[in-house]
Amino acid sequence: GLTMMTFKSVVQKLTTTAATLYTTPNDTSSIIFSGVISNTSSTKEAVTVSLYLTNGSTNVYLLAETEIQYGSSVTLPKILIKPGYSIVGIAVGDASNNAVDITLSILEVTSTDA
């Protein structure tokens, strides 16, 4: 079969509402090969972030209410995301709202029978 690789990028601010940042297509495996979460608070306060994988019924946390100091960032390790799973992010608490930038670089790998 033929293997196709496609690069995807997610660049977003997190809010206090959980946001689906990326979903792996059903016929694809995805690798987050670079992920950076930065505190950009205008009030220079620490922010709190949660980031998890979900298939709609089970959540597996990569970061669970993790505090990031002003001017600092968290770098994610390489993560394989199974088909049909999503990565969800949320800024926890009012001080964190719109004060967290997330950038994900993703490689999608799709095999076909062609």
Backbone hydrogen bonds, N-H to C=O, Kabsch-Sander energy under -0.5 kcal/mol:
donor,donor_aa,acceptor,acceptor_aa,energy
2,L,112,T,-0.9
4,M,2,L,-0.5
4,M,110,T,-3.4
6,T,108,E,-2.2
8,K,106,I,-2.9
10,V,104,L,-2.5
12,Q,102,I,-2.4
14,L,100,V,-2.6
15,T,17,T,-0.5
18,A,16,T,-0.5
19,A,89,G,-2.6
21,L,19,A,-0.7
21,L,87,I,-2.8
22,Y,87,I,-1.2
24,T,85,Y,-2.7
28,T,25,P,-1.7
29,S,109,V,-2.3
30,S,81,I,-2.0
31,I,107,L,-2.4
32,I,79,I,-3.0
33,F,31,I,-1.0
33,F,105,S,-1.8
34,S,105,S,-1.3
35,G,76,L,-0.5
36,V,103,T,-2.4
37,I,74,V,-2.5
38,S,101,D,-2.9
39,N,72,S,-2.3
40,T,38,S,-0.7
40,T,99,A,-2.8
44,K,41,S,-0.9
47,V,68,I,-2.5
49,V,66,T,-2.5
50,S,90,I,-2.3
51,L,63,L,-2.5
52,Y,88,V,-2.5
53,L,60,V,-2.8
54,T,86,S,-2.3
55,N,58,T,-1.2
60,V,53,L,-2.9
61,Y,59,N,-0.5
62,L,51,L,-3.1
63,L,51,L,-2.2
65,E,63,L,-0.6
66,T,49,V,-2.9
68,I,47,V,-3.1
71,G,39,N,-1.1
72,S,69,Q,-2.0
74,V,37,I,-2.6
76,L,35,G,-2.8
76,L,74,V,-0.5
79,I,32,I,-1.7
81,I,30,S,-3.5
82,K,80,L,-0.6
84,G,24,T,-1.7
85,Y,82,K,-2.0
86,S,54,T,-2.8
87,I,22,Y,-2.6
88,V,52,Y,-3.2
89,G,19,A,-2.3
90,I,50,S,-2.2
91,A,15,T,-3.1
92,V,48,T,-2.9
92,V,90,I,-0.6
93,G,91,A,-0.6
96,S,93,G,-1.5
97,N,93,G,-0.7
97,N,94,D,-0.9
98,N,14,L,-1.7
99,A,96,S,-2.2
100,V,14,L,-0.6
101,D,38,S,-2.3
102,I,12,Q,-2.9
103,T,36,V,-2.4
104,L,10,V,-2.6
105,S,34,S,-3.1
106,I,8,K,-2.9
106,I,104,L,-0.5
107,L,31,I,-2.6
108,E,6,T,-3.3
108,E,106,I,-0.5
109,V,29,S,-3.2
110,T,4,M,-2.8
110,T,108,E,-0.5
111,S,27,D,-0.6
112,T,2,L,-3.1
